[in-house]
Amino acid sequence: MAGHSKWANIKHKKAATDAKRGKIFTRLIKEITVAARLGGSDASINPRLRLAIDKARDQNMPKDTIENASKRGSGQLEGVSYEEIRYEGYGIGGSAIIVDCMTDNRTRTVAEVRHAFSKYGGSFGTDGSVSFLFRHCGQLILEPGASEDKVMEVALDAGADDIVTNDDGSIEVITAPTNAFITVKDALGKSGLEPAYAEITMKPLAEVVLTGDDAAKMQKLLDVLENLDDVQEVFTTALIDEAA
């Protein structure tokens, strides 16, 4: 099954994330805390917590910091209580945007997100206005050059829902947003197929390709949203074509 060329977009997102390492720890601590509060502190049966801890380890977060965040979430330690909020809206060219936040001050967060949309060419929407354009799922992407046959064999045996080969040779593995994601991720890793990108995500059901000025404006809007302190993740149906 073929899909759009998107490896450049994945690399851009990874580079943008790496450039914001100062905020990475704060966001990961929030995620670990909330994941533990919602699903318990046992990462073996809490896929959201397992993923957050894996990310924290990838960023070389100290073990004590990880454990304390989990303990705060499960009530073993006192700490700030974060609320999860999702905002929806439209960007450039009719592209859809979902903004997932964690905050201890809802009033501040909504004001900042609304301002970003209005200042940078977007349109702040209502609950449910664009979420139907996305699929909640696990998404693992392997770099171009990975063996499609091997990925398909390992991933499907481990419980993946779908395999998508993109035009640029990168391979997407789609799973349910549950323990199946962890099972497939582990199976790929054990087979020497380490994903370059692995997230529980909101995957667009259809993409809006943006080029030229529209692409630049959309990237600016996304960058501003992602840089807000209370924002954890930004999802969009926009596919920014940097080569056009």
C-alpha positions as CSV (number, residue, x, y, z in Angstrom):
1,M,0.0,0.0,0.0
2,A,1.6,3.3,-1.1
3,G,1.4,6.7,0.7
4,H,2.8,10.2,0.3
5,S,6.5,10.9,0.6
6,K,6.9,12.1,4.2
7,W,10.3,11.2,5.4
8,A,11.4,14.8,5.2
9,N,8.5,15.8,7.4
10,I,9.4,13.2,10.0
11,K,13.1,14.3,10.0
12,H,12.0,18.0,10.3
13,K,9.8,17.1,13.3
14,K,12.6,15.2,15.0
15,A,15.1,18.0,14.4
16,A,12.6,20.5,15.8
17,T,12.1,18.3,18.9
18,D,15.9,18.0,19.3
19,A,16.3,21.7,19.1
20,K,13.9,22.2,22.1
21,R,15.7,19.9,24.5
22,G,15.3,22.5,27.3
23,K,11.6,21.9,27.2
24,I,11.8,18.2,26.6
25,F,12.3,17.2,30.2
26,T,9.3,19.3,31.4
27,R,7.0,17.8,28.8
28,L,8.1,14.3,29.5
29,I,7.7,14.7,33.3
30,K,4.2,15.9,32.7
31,E,3.4,13.0,30.4
32,I,4.9,10.4,32.9
33,T,2.9,12.0,35.7
34,V,-0.4,12.0,33.9
35,A,0.1,8.5,32.4
36,A,0.8,7.1,35.8
37,R,-2.3,8.9,37.2
38,L,-4.6,7.5,34.5
39,G,-3.2,4.0,34.1
40,G,-1.2,3.2,37.1
41,S,2.5,3.2,37.8
42,D,3.2,-0.3,36.3
43,A,4.7,0.4,32.9
44,S,4.3,-3.3,31.9
45,I,0.5,-2.9,31.7
46,N,0.3,0.8,31.0
47,P,1.5,1.4,27.4
48,R,1.2,5.2,27.6
49,L,3.5,5.2,30.7
50,R,5.9,2.7,29.0
51,L,6.2,5.0,25.9
52,A,6.8,8.1,28.1
53,I,9.5,6.3,30.1
54,D,11.1,5.1,26.9
55,K,11.2,8.6,25.5
56,A,12.6,9.9,28.8
57,R,15.4,7.3,28.7
58,D,16.2,8.2,25.1
59,Q,16.7,11.8,26.3
60,N,19.0,10.6,29.1
61,M,16.6,11.7,31.8
62,P,17.9,10.5,35.3
63,K,16.3,7.4,36.7
64,D,15.3,9.2,39.9
65,T,13.5,12.0,37.9
66,I,11.5,9.3,36.0
67,E,10.6,7.4,39.1
68,N,9.5,10.6,41.0
69,A,7.3,11.7,38.2
70,S,5.6,8.3,38.1
71,K,5.2,8.4,41.9
72,R,3.6,11.8,41.8
73,G,1.2,10.6,39.2
74,S,0.2,7.5,41.2
75,G,-0.2,9.6,44.4
76,Q,2.9,8.3,46.2
77,L,4.4,11.8,46.1
78,E,2.7,15.2,46.2
79,G,3.0,17.4,43.1
80,V,1.2,19.7,40.7
81,S,-2.0,18.3,39.2
82,Y,-2.1,18.6,35.4
83,E,-5.2,18.7,33.3
84,E,-5.3,17.3,29.8
85,I,-7.0,19.6,27.3
86,R,-7.4,19.2,23.5
87,Y,-7.9,22.1,21.2
88,E,-8.9,21.9,17.5
89,G,-8.7,24.3,14.6
90,Y,-7.7,25.0,11.1
91,G,-4.4,26.1,9.6
92,I,-3.4,27.3,6.2
93,G,-5.2,25.9,3.1
94,G,-8.0,24.2,5.1
95,S,-5.5,21.9,6.9
96,A,-6.7,20.7,10.3
97,I,-4.8,21.0,13.5
98,I,-5.1,19.2,16.9
99,V,-3.3,20.7,19.9
100,D,-2.9,18.5,23.0
101,C,-2.0,20.3,26.2
102,M,-1.3,19.6,29.8
103,T,-1.8,22.5,32.1
104,D,-2.4,23.7,35.7
105,N,-4.1,26.8,34.4
106,R,-6.8,26.2,31.7
107,T,-7.5,30.0,31.3
108,R,-3.9,30.7,30.5
109,T,-3.6,27.8,28.0
110,V,-6.7,28.5,26.0
111,A,-5.7,32.2,25.7
112,E,-2.2,31.3,24.4
113,V,-3.5,28.7,21.9
114,R,-6.3,30.9,20.6
115,H,-3.8,33.8,20.2
116,A,-1.4,31.7,18.2
117,F,-4.2,30.5,15.8
118,S,-5.5,34.1,15.2
119,K,-2.1,35.8,14.8
120,Y,-0.5,33.3,12.4
121,G,-3.4,32.7,9.9
122,G,-5.3,29.9,11.6
123,S,-8.8,29.5,12.9
124,F,-9.6,28.3,16.4
125,G,-12.3,25.7,16.3
126,T,-14.7,24.0,18.7
127,D,-14.5,20.5,20.2
128,G,-14.9,17.9,17.5
129,S,-14.5,20.3,14.6
130,V,-11.6,18.5,13.1
131,S,-10.9,15.4,15.2
132,F,-13.0,13.2,12.8
133,L,-10.2,13.9,10.2
134,F,-7.7,11.8,12.3
135,R,-7.3,8.3,13.4
136,H,-6.1,7.6,17.0
137,C,-3.4,4.9,16.5
138,G,0.1,3.7,17.1
139,Q,2.5,4.8,14.3
140,L,6.0,3.4,13.8
141,I,8.1,4.7,10.9
142,L,11.2,3.0,9.6
143,E,13.8,4.8,7.5
144,P,14.0,4.3,3.7
145,G,16.1,1.1,3.0
146,A,14.4,-1.2,5.5
147,S,13.3,-4.5,4.1
148,E,9.5,-4.3,3.4
149,D,9.1,-8.0,3.5
150,K,10.8,-8.4,6.8
151,V,8.9,-5.4,8.3
152,M,5.6,-6.9,7.1
153,E,6.4,-10.4,8.4
154,V,7.5,-9.2,11.9
155,A,4.9,-6.5,12.4
156,L,1.9,-8.4,11.2
157,D,2.9,-11.5,13.3
158,A,3.2,-9.1,16.3
159,G,-0.3,-7.7,15.8
160,A,0.0,-4.7,13.6
161,D,-3.1,-3.4,11.8
162,D,-1.5,-2.2,8.6
163,I,1.8,-1.6,6.7
164,V,2.2,1.4,4.5
165,T,5.1,1.9,2.1
166,N,5.6,5.5,1.2
167,D,6.9,6.9,-2.1
168,D,10.2,7.8,-0.5
169,G,10.8,4.2,0.7
170,S,10.0,4.8,4.4
171,I,7.7,2.2,5.9
172,E,4.8,3.0,8.3
173,V,3.5,0.4,10.7
174,I,0.0,1.1,12.1
175,T,-1.2,-0.5,15.3
176,A,-4.0,0.0,17.8
177,P,-3.2,2.6,20.5
178,T,-3.0,0.0,23.1
179,N,-0.4,-2.6,24.4
180,A,-0.3,-3.8,20.7
181,F,1.8,-0.8,20.0
182,I,4.4,-1.8,22.6
183,T,4.3,-5.4,21.4
184,V,5.0,-4.5,17.8
185,K,7.7,-1.9,18.7
186,D,9.5,-4.5,20.8
187,A,9.2,-7.2,18.0
188,L,10.6,-4.8,15.4
189,G,13.5,-3.9,17.7
190,K,14.4,-7.5,18.5
191,S,14.5,-8.2,14.7
192,G,17.0,-5.4,14.1
193,L,14.3,-3.1,12.7
194,E,14.5,-0.1,15.1
195,P,11.8,2.5,14.2
196,A,13.1,6.0,13.7
197,Y,9.8,7.3,14.9
198,A,7.4,5.6,17.3
199,E,4.4,7.4,18.8
200,I,0.8,6.9,19.8
201,T,-0.6,9.6,17.5
202,M,-3.5,11.2,15.7
203,K,-2.8,10.1,12.1
204,P,-4.5,12.2,9.4
205,L,-7.0,10.2,7.3
206,A,-6.2,12.4,4.3
207,E,-3.4,15.0,3.9
208,V,-3.4,18.6,2.6
209,V,-0.2,19.2,0.6
210,L,1.2,22.7,1.1
211,T,3.9,24.4,-1.0
212,G,5.6,27.8,-1.2
213,D,4.2,30.6,0.9
214,D,1.4,28.4,2.3
215,A,4.0,25.9,3.5
216,A,6.1,28.6,5.1
217,K,3.1,30.1,6.9
218,M,1.8,26.7,8.1
219,Q,5.3,25.8,9.4
220,K,5.4,29.1,11.3
221,L,2.0,28.4,12.9
222,L,3.0,24.9,13.9
223,D,6.3,26.1,15.3
224,V,4.5,28.8,17.5
225,L,2.0,26.3,18.8
226,E,4.7,23.7,19.6
227,N,6.7,26.2,21.5
228,L,3.9,27.1,23.9
229,D,4.8,25.9,27.4
230,D,1.6,24.0,28.0
231,V,1.5,22.2,24.6
232,Q,2.5,18.6,24.5
233,E,1.8,17.6,20.9
234,V,0.6,19.2,17.7
235,F,-1.0,17.0,15.0
236,T,-2.0,18.3,11.5
237,T,-3.3,17.0,8.2
238,A,-0.8,19.4,6.5
239,L,2.0,17.8,4.5
240,I,4.6,20.5,4.0
241,D,6.4,19.9,0.7
242,E,9.8,21.5,1.1
243,A,10.9,20.4,-2.3
244,A,8.2,22.2,-4.3
